[in-house]
């Protein structure tokens, strides 16, 4: 169950990351509803990227733990 939550979260964040990359600085982007200043887009982009990085580390750790548990059997 935990793995499904991480994967779904990763997919959502990756979609948001790609959207932010291609719409940074745009006056008509969806992010204008909660960030009115386009100069702050880079911070949102970095925060989303950090979230993707963190989830990726969690996925790798879980995969390594599963591998170690299978090797012990």
C-alpha positions as CSV (number, residue, x, y, z in Angstrom):
1,X,0.0,0.0,0.0
2,X,2.8,2.4,0.9
3,X,4.5,1.8,-2.5
4,X,1.2,2.6,-4.3
5,X,0.9,5.9,-2.4
6,X,4.5,6.8,-3.2
7,X,4.1,6.0,-6.9
8,X,0.9,7.9,-7.2
9,X,2.5,10.9,-5.5
10,X,5.5,10.7,-7.7
11,X,3.3,10.7,-10.9
12,X,1.4,13.7,-9.7
13,X,4.5,15.6,-8.8
14,X,6.2,14.7,-12.1
15,X,3.2,16.0,-14.0
16,X,3.3,19.2,-12.0
17,X,7.0,19.5,-12.5
18,X,6.7,19.2,-16.3
19,X,3.9,21.7,-16.3
20,X,6.0,24.2,-14.3
21,X,9.0,23.7,-16.5
22,X,7.1,24.6,-19.7
23,X,4.9,27.4,-18.1
24,X,7.4,29.2,-15.9
25,X,6.8,33.0,-16.1
26,X,3.6,32.6,-18.0
27,X,0.9,35.1,-17.0
28,X,-1.8,32.5,-17.9
29,X,-0.5,29.5,-16.1
30,X,-2.5,27.6,-13.5
31,X,0.0,28.6,-10.8
32,X,-1.2,32.2,-11.0
33,X,-4.2,31.3,-8.9
34,X,-2.0,30.9,-5.8
35,X,1.3,32.6,-6.8
36,X,0.6,36.0,-8.4
37,X,4.3,37.0,-8.9
38,X,5.9,35.2,-11.9
39,X,9.4,35.7,-10.3
40,X,8.5,33.2,-7.6
41,X,7.9,30.4,-10.1
42,X,11.5,29.2,-9.7
43,X,10.9,28.5,-6.0
44,X,7.8,26.5,-6.7
45,X,9.7,24.6,-9.4
46,X,12.6,23.8,-7.0
47,X,10.1,22.7,-4.2
48,X,8.4,20.3,-6.6
49,X,11.7,19.0,-7.8
50,X,12.8,18.5,-4.2
51,X,9.6,16.5,-3.6
52,X,10.3,14.3,-6.6
53,X,13.8,13.8,-5.5
54,X,12.7,12.8,-2.0
55,X,10.1,10.4,-3.3
56,X,12.6,8.8,-5.5
57,X,14.9,8.2,-2.6
58,X,12.1,6.6,-0.7
59,X,11.3,4.3,-3.6
60,X,15.0,3.3,-3.9
61,X,15.2,2.6,-0.1
62,X,12.1,0.5,-0.2
63,X,13.4,-1.5,-3.2
64,X,16.7,-2.1,-1.4
65,X,14.9,-3.3,1.7
66,X,12.8,-5.7,-0.3
67,X,15.9,-7.0,-2.0
68,X,17.7,-7.5,1.3
69,X,14.6,-9.3,2.8
70,X,14.4,-11.6,-0.2
71,X,18.2,-12.4,0.0
72,X,17.9,-13.3,3.7
73,X,15.3,-16.0,2.9
